[in-house]
């Protein structure tokens, strides 16, 4: 995987374990990672949260994590 800093807006990379990293259209880093201390996934964006779009989501569902990643890529 390339360095996350060099990702261009709209670019997404995935690791072998399914974790995803991308640069949103607005230039923010978006990450989907497996949680280490508990079962599940965390999706984050390096931006201030907005009421209509949170900047972090914790979930046990793989599908929900991927949907949140895609939304943060579009909305931030």
mmCIF file of the N, C-alpha and C atoms, coordinates in Angstrom:
data_MODEL
# 
_entry.id   MODEL 
# 
loop_
_atom_site.group_PDB 
_atom_site.id 
_atom_site.type_symbol 
_atom_site.label_atom_id 
_atom_site.label_alt_id 
_atom_site.label_comp_id 
_atom_site.label_asym_id 
_atom_site.label_entity_id 
_atom_site.label_seq_id 
_atom_site.pdbx_PDB_ins_code 
_atom_site.Cartn_x 
_atom_site.Cartn_y 
_atom_site.Cartn_z 
_atom_site.occupancy 
_atom_site.B_iso_or_equiv 
_atom_site.pdbx_formal_charge 
_atom_site.auth_seq_id 
_atom_site.auth_comp_id 
_atom_site.auth_asym_id 
_atom_site.auth_atom_id 
_atom_site.pdbx_PDB_model_num 
ATOM 1   N N  . UNK A 1 1  ? 0.847   -1.168 0.000  1.00 0.00 ? 1  UNK A N  1 
ATOM 2   C CA . UNK A 1 1  ? 0.000   0.000  0.000  1.00 0.00 ? 1  UNK A CA 1 
ATOM 3   C C  . UNK A 1 1  ? 0.893   1.231  0.000  1.00 0.00 ? 1  UNK A C  1 
ATOM 4   N N  . UNK A 1 2  ? 0.481   2.260  -0.746 1.00 0.00 ? 2  UNK A N  1 
ATOM 5   C CA . UNK A 1 2  ? 1.274   3.482  -0.797 1.00 0.00 ? 2  UNK A CA 1 
ATOM 6   C C  . UNK A 1 2  ? 1.086   4.283  0.484  1.00 0.00 ? 2  UNK A C  1 
ATOM 7   N N  . UNK A 1 3  ? 1.891   5.271  0.647  1.00 0.00 ? 3  UNK A N  1 
ATOM 8   C CA . UNK A 1 3  ? 1.811   6.153  1.794  1.00 0.00 ? 3  UNK A CA 1 
ATOM 9   C C  . UNK A 1 3  ? 0.478   6.897  1.757  1.00 0.00 ? 3  UNK A C  1 
ATOM 10  N N  . UNK A 1 4  ? -0.245  6.918  2.896  1.00 0.00 ? 4  UNK A N  1 
ATOM 11  C CA . UNK A 1 4  ? -1.548  7.581  2.944  1.00 0.00 ? 4  UNK A CA 1 
ATOM 12  C C  . UNK A 1 4  ? -1.452  9.065  2.643  1.00 0.00 ? 4  UNK A C  1 
ATOM 13  N N  . UNK A 1 5  ? -0.312  9.663  2.917  1.00 0.00 ? 5  UNK A N  1 
ATOM 14  C CA . UNK A 1 5  ? -0.132  11.094 2.686  1.00 0.00 ? 5  UNK A CA 1 
ATOM 15  C C  . UNK A 1 5  ? -0.184  11.417 1.194  1.00 0.00 ? 5  UNK A C  1 
ATOM 16  N N  . UNK A 1 6  ? 0.237   10.496 0.349  1.00 0.00 ? 6  UNK A N  1 
ATOM 17  C CA . UNK A 1 6  ? 0.299   10.757 -1.084 1.00 0.00 ? 6  UNK A CA 1 
ATOM 18  C C  . UNK A 1 6  ? -1.001  10.442 -1.821 1.00 0.00 ? 6  UNK A C  1 
ATOM 19  N N  . UNK A 1 7  ? -2.026  9.965  -1.123 1.00 0.00 ? 7  UNK A N  1 
ATOM 20  C CA . UNK A 1 7  ? -3.303  9.688  -1.777 1.00 0.00 ? 7  UNK A CA 1 
ATOM 21  C C  . UNK A 1 7  ? -3.890  10.977 -2.346 1.00 0.00 ? 7  UNK A C  1 
ATOM 22  N N  . UNK A 1 8  ? -4.433  10.884 -3.536 1.00 0.00 ? 8  UNK A N  1 
ATOM 23  C CA . UNK A 1 8  ? -5.084  12.016 -4.181 1.00 0.00 ? 8  UNK A CA 1 
ATOM 24  C C  . UNK A 1 8  ? -6.573  12.008 -3.822 1.00 0.00 ? 8  UNK A C  1 
ATOM 25  N N  . UNK A 1 9  ? -7.258  13.173 -3.848 1.00 0.00 ? 9  UNK A N  1 
ATOM 26  C CA . UNK A 1 9  ? -8.691  13.195 -3.568 1.00 0.00 ? 9  UNK A CA 1 
ATOM 27  C C  . UNK A 1 9  ? -9.450  12.186 -4.425 1.00 0.00 ? 9  UNK A C  1 
ATOM 28  N N  . UNK A 1 10 ? -10.292 11.400 -3.755 1.00 0.00 ? 10 UNK A N  1 
ATOM 29  C CA . UNK A 1 10 ? -11.060 10.360 -4.424 1.00 0.00 ? 10 UNK A CA 1 
ATOM 30  C C  . UNK A 1 10 ? -10.355 9.013  -4.504 1.00 0.00 ? 10 UNK A C  1 
ATOM 31  N N  . UNK A 1 11 ? -9.081  8.946  -4.165 1.00 0.00 ? 11 UNK A N  1 
ATOM 32  C CA . UNK A 1 11 ? -8.311  7.707  -4.251 1.00 0.00 ? 11 UNK A CA 1 
ATOM 33  C C  . UNK A 1 11 ? -8.510  6.873  -2.982 1.00 0.00 ? 11 UNK A C  1 
ATOM 34  N N  . UNK A 1 12 ? -8.694  5.560  -3.162 1.00 0.00 ? 12 UNK A N  1 
ATOM 35  C CA . UNK A 1 12 ? -8.892  4.614  -2.056 1.00 0.00 ? 12 UNK A CA 1 
ATOM 36  C C  . UNK A 1 12 ? -7.930  3.453  -2.240 1.00 0.00 ? 12 UNK A C  1 
ATOM 37  N N  . UNK A 1 13 ? -7.365  2.994  -1.144 1.00 0.00 ? 13 UNK A N  1 
ATOM 38  C CA . UNK A 1 13 ? -6.538  1.791  -1.151 1.00 0.00 ? 13 UNK A CA 1 
ATOM 39  C C  . UNK A 1 13 ? -7.038  0.861  -0.062 1.00 0.00 ? 13 UNK A C  1 
ATOM 40  N N  . UNK A 1 14 ? -6.899  -0.433 -0.291 1.00 0.00 ? 14 UNK A N  1 
ATOM 41  C CA . UNK A 1 14 ? -7.312  -1.451 0.677  1.00 0.00 ? 14 UNK A CA 1 
ATOM 42  C C  . UNK A 1 14 ? -6.115  -2.317 1.031  1.00 0.00 ? 14 UNK A C  1 
ATOM 43  N N  . UNK A 1 15 ? -6.060  -2.732 2.289  1.00 0.00 ? 15 UNK A N  1 
ATOM 44  C CA . UNK A 1 15 ? -4.998  -3.645 2.708  1.00 0.00 ? 15 UNK A CA 1 
ATOM 45  C C  . UNK A 1 15 ? -5.507  -5.076 2.616  1.00 0.00 ? 15 UNK A C  1 
ATOM 46  N N  . UNK A 1 16 ? -4.626  -6.030 2.796  1.00 0.00 ? 16 UNK A N  1 
ATOM 47  C CA . UNK A 1 16 ? -4.993  -7.436 2.690  1.00 0.00 ? 16 UNK A CA 1 
ATOM 48  C C  . UNK A 1 16 ? -6.031  -7.861 3.725  1.00 0.00 ? 16 UNK A C  1 
ATOM 49  N N  . UNK A 1 17 ? -6.077  -7.180 4.871  1.00 0.00 ? 17 UNK A N  1 
ATOM 50  C CA . UNK A 1 17 ? -7.036  -7.555 5.907  1.00 0.00 ? 17 UNK A CA 1 
ATOM 51  C C  . UNK A 1 17 ? -8.380  -6.849 5.753  1.00 0.00 ? 17 UNK A C  1 
ATOM 52  N N  . UNK A 1 18 ? -8.576  -6.101 4.658  1.00 0.00 ? 18 UNK A N  1 
ATOM 53  C CA . UNK A 1 18 ? -9.850  -5.452 4.382  1.00 0.00 ? 18 UNK A CA 1 
ATOM 54  C C  . UNK A 1 18 ? -9.947  -4.020 4.860  1.00 0.00 ? 18 UNK A C  1 
ATOM 55  N N  . UNK A 1 19 ? -8.952  -3.547 5.599  1.00 0.00 ? 19 UNK A N  1 
ATOM 56  C CA . UNK A 1 19 ? -8.983  -2.163 6.024  1.00 0.00 ? 19 UNK A CA 1 
ATOM 57  C C  . UNK A 1 19 ? -8.838  -1.269 4.798  1.00 0.00 ? 19 UNK A C  1 
ATOM 58  N N  . UNK A 1 20 ? -9.506  -0.105 4.847  1.00 0.00 ? 20 UNK A N  1 
ATOM 59  C CA . UNK A 1 20 ? -9.502  0.816  3.706  1.00 0.00 ? 20 UNK A CA 1 
ATOM 60  C C  . UNK A 1 20 ? -9.015  2.191  4.150  1.00 0.00 ? 20 UNK A C  1 
ATOM 61  N N  . UNK A 1 21 ? -8.310  2.857  3.245  1.00 0.00 ? 21 UNK A N  1 
ATOM 62  C CA . UNK A 1 21 ? -7.799  4.205  3.480  1.00 0.00 ? 21 UNK A CA 1 
ATOM 63  C C  . UNK A 1 21 ? -8.074  5.005  2.229  1.00 0.00 ? 21 UNK A C  1 
ATOM 64  N N  . UNK A 1 22 ? -8.528  6.226  2.396  1.00 0.00 ? 22 UNK A N  1 
ATOM 65  C CA . UNK A 1 22 ? -8.800  7.049  1.230  1.00 0.00 ? 22 UNK A CA 1 
ATOM 66  C C  . UNK A 1 22 ? -8.666  8.516  1.533  1.00 0.00 ? 22 UNK A C  1 
ATOM 67  N N  . UNK A 1 23 ? -8.634  9.296  0.469  1.00 0.00 ? 23 UNK A N  1 
ATOM 68  C CA . UNK A 1 23 ? -8.617  10.753 0.571  1.00 0.00 ? 23 UNK A CA 1 
ATOM 69  C C  . UNK A 1 23 ? -9.952  11.208 -0.014 1.00 0.00 ? 23 UNK A C  1 
ATOM 70  N N  . UNK A 1 24 ? -10.769 11.886 0.821  1.00 0.00 ? 24 UNK A N  1 
ATOM 71  C CA . UNK A 1 24 ? -12.092 12.322 0.384  1.00 0.00 ? 24 UNK A CA 1 
ATOM 72  C C  . UNK A 1 24 ? -11.984 13.378 -0.708 1.00 0.00 ? 24 UNK A C  1 
ATOM 73  N N  . UNK A 1 25 ? -13.112 13.679 -1.343 1.00 0.00 ? 25 UNK A N  1 
ATOM 74  C CA . UNK A 1 25 ? -13.126 14.716 -2.373 1.00 0.00 ? 25 UNK A CA 1 
ATOM 75  C C  . UNK A 1 25 ? -12.670 16.056 -1.815 1.00 0.00 ? 25 UNK A C  1 
ATOM 76  N N  . UNK A 1 26 ? -12.911 16.290 -0.514 1.00 0.00 ? 26 UNK A N  1 
ATOM 77  C CA . UNK A 1 26 ? -12.489 17.528 0.131  1.00 0.00 ? 26 UNK A CA 1 
ATOM 78  C C  . UNK A 1 26 ? -11.064 17.489 0.654  1.00 0.00 ? 26 UNK A C  1 
ATOM 79  N N  . UNK A 1 27 ? -10.369 16.368 0.454  1.00 0.00 ? 27 UNK A N  1 
ATOM 80  C CA . UNK A 1 27 ? -8.970  16.263 0.834  1.00 0.00 ? 27 UNK A CA 1 
ATOM 81  C C  . UNK A 1 27 ? -8.703  15.689 2.219  1.00 0.00 ? 27 UNK A C  1 
ATOM 82  N N  . UNK A 1 28 ? -9.726  15.150 2.880  1.00 0.00 ? 28 UNK A N  1 
ATOM 83  C CA . UNK A 1 28 ? -9.553  14.595 4.228  1.00 0.00 ? 28 UNK A CA 1 
ATOM 84  C C  . UNK A 1 28 ? -9.240  13.105 4.175  1.00 0.00 ? 28 UNK A C  1 
ATOM 85  N N  . UNK A 1 29 ? -8.446  12.651 5.136  1.00 0.00 ? 29 UNK A N  1 
ATOM 86  C CA . UNK A 1 29 ? -8.109  11.235 5.229  1.00 0.00 ? 29 UNK A CA 1 
ATOM 87  C C  . UNK A 1 29 ? -9.270  10.477 5.870  1.00 0.00 ? 29 UNK A C  1 
ATOM 88  N N  . UNK A 1 30 ? -9.747  9.429  5.208  1.00 0.00 ? 30 UNK A N  1 
ATOM 89  C CA . UNK A 1 30 ? -10.829 8.573  5.706  1.00 0.00 ? 30 UNK A CA 1 
ATOM 90  C C  . UNK A 1 30 ? -10.248 7.181  5.908  1.00 0.00 ? 30 UNK A C  1 
ATOM 91  N N  . UNK A 1 31 ? -10.538 6.568  7.067  1.00 0.00 ? 31 UNK A N  1 
ATOM 92  C CA . UNK A 1 31 ? -9.987  5.248  7.385  1.00 0.00 ? 31 UNK A CA 1 
ATOM 93  C C  . UNK A 1 31 ? -11.079 4.317  7.890  1.00 0.00 ? 31 UNK A C  1 
ATOM 94  N N  . UNK A 1 32 ? -11.039 3.072  7.453  1.00 0.00 ? 32 UNK A N  1 
ATOM 95  C CA . UNK A 1 32 ? -11.867 2.001  7.987  1.00 0.00 ? 32 UNK A CA 1 
ATOM 96  C C  . UNK A 1 32 ? -10.894 0.975  8.550  1.00 0.00 ? 32 UNK A C  1 
ATOM 97  N N  . UNK A 1 33 ? -10.949 0.773  9.873  1.00 0.00 ? 33 UNK A N  1 
ATOM 98  C CA . UNK A 1 33 ? -10.008 -0.147 10.522 1.00 0.00 ? 33 UNK A CA 1 
ATOM 99  C C  . UNK A 1 33 ? -10.760 -1.139 11.395 1.00 0.00 ? 33 UNK A C  1 
ATOM 100 N N  . UNK A 1 34 ? -10.165 -2.280 11.566 1.00 0.00 ? 34 UNK A N  1 
ATOM 101 C CA . UNK A 1 34 ? -10.679 -3.241 12.541 1.00 0.00 ? 34 UNK A CA 1 
ATOM 102 C C  . UNK A 1 34 ? -10.343 -2.715 13.925 1.00 0.00 ? 34 UNK A C  1 
ATOM 103 N N  . UNK A 1 35 ? -11.289 -2.865 14.840 1.00 0.00 ? 35 UNK A N  1 
ATOM 104 C CA . UNK A 1 35 ? -11.027 -2.458 16.220 1.00 0.00 ? 35 UNK A CA 1 
ATOM 105 C C  . UNK A 1 35 ? -10.094 -3.479 16.848 1.00 0.00 ? 35 UNK A C  1 
ATOM 106 N N  . UNK A 1 36 ? -9.183  -3.031 17.651 1.00 0.00 ? 36 UNK A N  1 
ATOM 107 C CA . UNK A 1 36 ? -8.205  -3.932 18.269 1.00 0.00 ? 36 UNK A CA 1 
ATOM 108 C C  . UNK A 1 36 ? -8.665  -4.422 19.636 1.00 0.00 ? 36 UNK A C  1 
ATOM 109 N N  . UNK A 1 37 ? -9.281  -3.551 20.411 1.00 0.00 ? 37 UNK A N  1 
ATOM 110 C CA . UNK A 1 37 ? -9.654  -3.937 21.770 1.00 0.00 ? 37 UNK A CA 1 
ATOM 111 C C  . UNK A 1 37 ? -10.987 -4.676 21.840 1.00 0.00 ? 37 UNK A C  1 
ATOM 112 N N  . UNK A 1 38 ? -11.838 -4.506 20.851 1.00 0.00 ? 38 UNK A N  1 
ATOM 113 C CA . UNK A 1 38 ? -13.147 -5.149 20.816 1.00 0.00 ? 38 UNK A CA 1 
ATOM 114 C C  . UNK A 1 38 ? -13.438 -5.612 19.395 1.00 0.00 ? 38 UNK A C  1 
ATOM 115 N N  . UNK A 1 39 ? -14.467 -6.423 19.276 1.00 0.00 ? 39 UNK A N  1 
ATOM 116 C CA . UNK A 1 39 ? -14.917 -6.887 17.969 1.00 0.00 ? 39 UNK A CA 1 
ATOM 117 C C  . UNK A 1 39 ? -15.549 -5.716 17.209 1.00 0.00 ? 39 UNK A C  1 
ATOM 118 N N  . UNK A 1 40 ? -15.320 -5.632 15.936 1.00 0.00 ? 40 UNK A N  1 
ATOM 119 C CA . UNK A 1 40 ? -15.982 -4.627 15.128 1.00 0.00 ? 40 UNK A CA 1 
ATOM 120 C C  . UNK A 1 40 ? -15.016 -3.760 14.345 1.00 0.00 ? 40 UNK A C  1 
ATOM 121 N N  . UNK A 1 41 ? -15.548 -2.622 13.905 1.00 0.00 ? 41 UNK A N  1 
ATOM 122 C CA . UNK A 1 41 ? -14.823 -1.729 13.004 1.00 0.00 ? 41 UNK A CA 1 
ATOM 123 C C  . UNK A 1 41 ? -15.005 -0.290 13.442 1.00 0.00 ? 41 UNK A C  1 
ATOM 124 N N  . UNK A 1 42 ? -14.039 0.540  13.101 1.00 0.00 ? 42 UNK A N  1 
ATOM 125 C CA . UNK A 1 42 ? -14.134 1.981  13.321 1.00 0.00 ? 42 UNK A CA 1 
ATOM 126 C C  . UNK A 1 42 ? -13.849 2.672  11.991 1.00 0.00 ? 42 UNK A C  1 
ATOM 127 N N  . UNK A 1 43 ? -14.677 3.663  11.685 1.00 0.00 ? 43 UNK A N  1 
ATOM 128 C CA . UNK A 1 43 ? -14.504 4.468  10.479 1.00 0.00 ? 43 UNK A CA 1 
ATOM 129 C C  . UNK A 1 43 ? -14.337 5.912  10.941 1.00 0.00 ? 43 UNK A C  1 
ATOM 130 N N  . UNK A 1 44 ? -13.279 6.568  10.492 1.00 0.00 ? 44 UNK A N  1 
ATOM 131 C CA . UNK A 1 44 ? -13.003 7.942  10.916 1.00 0.00 ? 44 UNK A CA 1 
ATOM 132 C C  . UNK A 1 44 ? -12.618 8.810  9.725  1.00 0.00 ? 44 UNK A C  1 
ATOM 133 N N  . UNK A 1 45 ? -12.778 10.110 9.921  1.00 0.00 ? 45 UNK A N  1 
ATOM 134 C CA . UNK A 1 45 ? -12.301 11.104 8.955  1.00 0.00 ? 45 UNK A CA 1 
ATOM 135 C C  . UNK A 1 45 ? -11.577 12.182 9.751  1.00 0.00 ? 45 UNK A C  1 
ATOM 136 N N  . UNK A 1 46 ? -10.505 12.712 9.213  1.00 0.00 ? 46 UNK A N  1 
ATOM 137 C CA . UNK A 1 46 ? -9.711  13.725 9.915  1.00 0.00 ? 46 UNK A CA 1 
ATOM 138 C C  . UNK A 1 46 ? -10.283 15.124 9.683  1.00 0.00 ? 46 UNK A C  1 
ATOM 139 N N  . UNK A 1 47 ? -11.527 15.295 10.085 1.00 0.00 ? 47 UNK A N  1 
ATOM 140 C CA . UNK A 1 47 ? -12.206 16.579 9.932  1.00 0.00 ? 47 UNK A CA 1 
ATOM 141 C C  . UNK A 1 47 ? -13.106 16.798 11.145 1.00 0.00 ? 47 UNK A C  1 
ATOM 142 N N  . UNK A 1 48 ? -13.485 18.048 11.362 1.00 0.00 ? 48 UNK A N  1 
ATOM 143 C CA . UNK A 1 48 ? -14.425 18.337 12.438 1.00 0.00 ? 48 UNK A CA 1 
ATOM 144 C C  . UNK A 1 48 ? -15.778 17.728 12.098 1.00 0.00 ? 48 UNK A C  1 
ATOM 145 N N  . UNK A 1 49 ? -16.419 17.056 13.076 1.00 0.00 ? 49 UNK A N  1 
ATOM 146 C CA . UNK A 1 49 ? -17.721 16.450 12.794 1.00 0.00 ? 49 UNK A CA 1 
ATOM 147 C C  . UNK A 1 49 ? -18.771 17.510 12.485 1.00 0.00 ? 49 UNK A C  1 
ATOM 148 N N  . UNK A 1 50 ? -19.731 17.109 11.688 1.00 0.00 ? 50 UNK A N  1 
ATOM 149 C CA . UNK A 1 50 ? -20.882 17.964 11.390 1.00 0.00 ? 50 UNK A CA 1 
ATOM 150 C C  . UNK A 1 50 ? -22.114 17.249 11.912 1.00 0.00 ? 50 UNK A C  1 
ATOM 151 N N  . UNK A 1 51 ? -23.148 17.985 12.326 1.00 0.00 ? 51 UNK A N  1 
ATOM 152 C CA . UNK A 1 51 ? -24.340 17.334 12.899 1.00 0.00 ? 51 UNK A CA 1 
ATOM 153 C C  . UNK A 1 51 ? -24.959 16.287 11.973 1.00 0.00 ? 51 UNK A C  1 
ATOM 154 N N  . UNK A 1 52 ? -24.957 16.546 10.685 1.00 0.00 ? 52 UNK A N  1 
ATOM 155 C CA . UNK A 1 52 ? -25.598 15.621 9.744  1.00 0.00 ? 52 UNK A CA 1 
ATOM 156 C C  . UNK A 1 52 ? -24.691 14.471 9.312  1.00 0.00 ? 52 UNK A C  1 
ATOM 157 N N  . UNK A 1 53 ? -23.388 14.596 9.543  1.00 0.00 ? 53 UNK A N  1 
ATOM 158 C CA . UNK A 1 53 ? -22.435 13.548 9.159  1.00 0.00 ? 53 UNK A CA 1 
ATOM 159 C C  . UNK A 1 53 ? -21.366 13.431 10.250 1.00 0.00 ? 53 UNK A C  1 
ATOM 160 N N  . UNK A 1 54 ? -21.465 12.414 11.110 1.00 0.00 ? 54 UNK A N  1 
ATOM 161 C CA . UNK A 1 54 ? -20.445 12.269 12.160 1.00 0.00 ? 54 UNK A CA 1 
ATOM 162 C C  . UNK A 1 54 ? -19.073 11.964 11.553 1.00 0.00 ? 54 UNK A C  1 
ATOM 163 N N  . UNK A 1 55 ? -18.024 12.294 12.295 1.00 0.00 ? 55 UNK A N  1 
ATOM 164 C CA . UNK A 1 55 ? -16.655 12.068 11.826 1.00 0.00 ? 55 UNK A CA 1 
ATOM 165 C C  . UNK A 1 55 ? -16.111 10.719 12.284 1.00 0.00 ? 55 UNK A C  1 
ATOM 166 N N  . UNK A 1 56 ? -16.911 9.949  13.051 1.00 0.00 ? 56 UNK A N  1 
ATOM 167 C CA . UNK A 1 56 ? -16.484 8.633  13.516 1.00 0.00 ? 56 UNK A CA 1 
ATOM 168 C C  . UNK A 1 56 ? -17.699 7.729  13.670 1.00 0.00 ? 56 UNK A C  1 
ATOM 169 N N  . UNK A 1 57 ? -17.522 6.464  13.315 1.00 0.00 ? 57 UNK A N  1 
ATOM 170 C CA . UNK A 1 57 ? -18.571 5.464  13.488 1.00 0.00 ? 57 UNK A CA 1 
ATOM 171 C C  . UNK A 1 57 ? -17.935 4.191  14.023 1.00 0.00 ? 57 UNK A C  1 
ATOM 172 N N  . UNK A 1 58 ? -18.525 3.631  15.058 1.00 0.00 ? 58 UNK A N  1 
ATOM 173 C CA . UNK A 1 58 ? -18.134 2.323  15.574 1.00 0.00 ? 58 UNK A CA 1 
ATOM 174 C C  . UNK A 1 58 ? -19.252 1.361  15.238 1.00 0.00 ? 58 UNK A C  1 
ATOM 175 N N  . UNK A 1 59 ? -18.913 0.193  14.696 1.00 0.00 ? 59 UNK A N  1 
ATOM 176 C CA . UNK A 1 59 ? -19.937 -0.771 14.317 1.00 0.00 ? 59 UNK A CA 1 
ATOM 177 C C  . UNK A 1 59 ? -19.384 -2.189 14.398 1.00 0.00 ? 59 UNK A C  1 
ATOM 178 N N  . UNK A 1 60 ? -20.288 -3.138 14.555 1.00 0.00 ? 60 UNK A N  1 
ATOM 179 C CA . UNK A 1 60 ? -19.911 -4.555 14.497 1.00 0.00 ? 60 UNK A CA 1 
ATOM 180 C C  . UNK A 1 60 ? -20.140 -5.114 13.096 1.00 0.00 ? 60 UNK A C  1 
ATOM 181 N N  . UNK A 1 61 ? -20.797 -4.351 12.249 1.00 0.00 ? 61 UNK A N  1 
ATOM 182 C CA . UNK A 1 61 ? -21.208 -4.816 10.926 1.00 0.00 ? 61 UNK A CA 1 
ATOM 183 C C  . UNK A 1 61 ? -20.250 -4.341 9.833  1.00 0.00 ? 61 UNK A C  1 
ATOM 184 N N  . UNK A 1 62 ? -19.748 -5.279 9.071  1.00 0.00 ? 62 UNK A N  1 
ATOM 185 C CA . UNK A 1 62 ? -18.843 -4.964 7.959  1.00 0.00 ? 62 UNK A CA 1 
ATOM 186 C C  . UNK A 1 62 ? -19.541 -4.093 6.921  1.00 0.00 ? 62 UNK A C  1 
ATOM 187 N N  . UNK A 1 63 ? -20.784 -4.422 6.589  1.00 0.00 ? 63 UNK A N  1 
ATOM 188 C CA . UNK A 1 63 ? -21.532 -3.646 5.595  1.00 0.00 ? 63 UNK A CA 1 
ATOM 189 C C  . UNK A 1 63 ? -21.752 -2.210 6.035  1.00 0.00 ? 63 UNK A C  1 
ATOM 190 N N  . UNK A 1 64 ? -22.063 -2.001 7.309  1.00 0.00 ? 64 UNK A N  1 
ATOM 191 C CA . UNK A 1 64 ? -22.269 -0.653 7.837  1.00 0.00 ? 64 UNK A CA 1 
ATOM 192 C C  . UNK A 1 64 ? -20.965 0.135  7.808  1.00 0.00 ? 64 UNK A C  1 
ATOM 193 N N  . UNK A 1 65 ? -19.858 -0.521 8.111  1.00 0.00 ? 65 UNK A N  1 
ATOM 194 C CA . UNK A 1 65 ? -18.558 0.144  8.081  1.00 0.00 ? 65 UNK A CA 1 
ATOM 195 C C  . UNK A 1 65 ? -18.215 0.591  6.664  1.00 0.00 ? 65 UNK A C  1 
ATOM 196 N N  . UNK A 1 66 ? -18.447 -0.248 5.681  1.00 0.00 ? 66 UNK A N  1 
ATOM 197 C CA . UNK A 1 66 ? -18.159 0.113  4.294  1.00 0.00 ? 66 UNK A CA 1 
ATOM 198 C C  . UNK A 1 66 ? -19.068 1.231  3.809  1.00 0.00 ? 66 UNK A C  1 
ATOM 199 N N  . UNK A 1 67 ? -20.350 1.189  4.190  1.00 0.00 ? 67 UNK A N  1 
ATOM 200 C CA . UNK A 1 67 ? -21.286 2.246  3.810  1.00 0.00 ? 67 UNK A CA 1 
ATOM 201 C C  . UNK A 1 67 ? -20.864 3.580  4.425  1.00 0.00 ? 67 UNK A C  1 
ATOM 202 N N  . UNK A 1 68 ? -20.421 3.558  5.690  1.00 0.00 ? 68 UNK A N  1 
ATOM 203 C CA . UNK A 1 68 ? -19.967 4.779  6.350  1.00 0.00 ? 68 UNK A CA 1 
ATOM 204 C C  . UNK A 1 68 ? -18.707 5.317  5.673  1.00 0.00 ? 68 UNK A C  1 
ATOM 205 N N  . UNK A 1 69 ? -17.787 4.432  5.319  1.00 0.00 ? 69 UNK A N  1 
ATOM 206 C CA . UNK A 1 69 ? -16.570 4.847  4.621  1.00 0.00 ? 69 UNK A CA 1 
ATOM 207 C C  . UNK A 1 69 ? -16.937 5.565  3.323  1.00 0.00 ? 69 UNK A C  1 
ATOM 208 N N  . UNK A 1 70 ? -17.815 4.960  2.532  1.00 0.00 ? 70 UNK A N  1 
ATOM 209 C CA . UNK A 1 70 ? -18.212 5.559  1.258  1.00 0.00 ? 70 UNK A CA 1 
ATOM 210 C C  . UNK A 1 70 ? -18.887 6.912  1.469  1.00 0.00 ? 70 UNK A C  1 
ATOM 211 N N  . UNK A 1 71 ? -19.730 7.012  2.511  1.00 0.00 ? 71 UNK A N  1 
ATOM 212 C CA . UNK A 1 71 ? -20.408 8.284  2.784  1.00 0.00 ? 71 UNK A CA 1 
ATOM 213 C C  . UNK A 1 71 ? -19.401 9.362  3.179  1.00 0.00 ? 71 UNK A C  1 
ATOM 214 N N  . UNK A 1 72 ? -18.457 9.038  4.058  1.00 0.00 ? 72 UNK A N  1 
ATOM 215 C CA . UNK A 1 72 ? -17.471 10.028 4.457  1.00 0.00 ? 72 UNK A CA 1 
ATOM 216 C C  . UNK A 1 72 ? -16.600 10.458 3.288  1.00 0.00 ? 72 UNK A C  1 
ATOM 217 N N  . UNK A 1 73 ? -16.314 9.546  2.378  1.00 0.00 ? 73 UNK A N  1 
ATOM 218 C CA . UNK A 1 73 ? -15.538 9.894  1.175  1.00 0.00 ? 73 UNK A CA 1 
ATOM 219 C C  . UNK A 1 73 ? -16.299 10.914 0.331  1.00 0.00 ? 73 UNK A C  1 
ATOM 220 N N  . UNK A 1 74 ? -17.609 10.787 0.268  1.00 0.00 ? 74 UNK A N  1 
ATOM 221 C CA . UNK A 1 74 ? -18.426 11.727 -0.525 1.00 0.00 ? 74 UNK A CA 1 
ATOM 222 C C  . UNK A 1 74 ? -18.668 13.043 0.217  1.00 0.00 ? 74 UNK A C  1 
ATOM 223 N N  . UNK A 1 75 ? -18.988 12.982 1.517  1.00 0.00 ? 75 UNK A N  1 
ATOM 224 C CA . UNK A 1 75 ? -19.513 14.141 2.227  1.00 0.00 ? 75 UNK A CA 1 
ATOM 225 C C  . UNK A 1 75 ? -18.441 15.022 2.862  1.00 0.00 ? 75 UNK A C  1 
ATOM 226 N N  . UNK A 1 76 ? -17.228 14.531 2.991  1.00 0.00 ? 76 UNK A N  1 
ATOM 227 C CA . UNK A 1 76 ? -16.160 15.361 3.531  1.00 0.00 ? 76 UNK A CA 1 
ATOM 228 C C  . UNK A 1 76 ? -15.192 15.662 2.426  1.00 0.00 ? 76 UNK A C  1 
# 
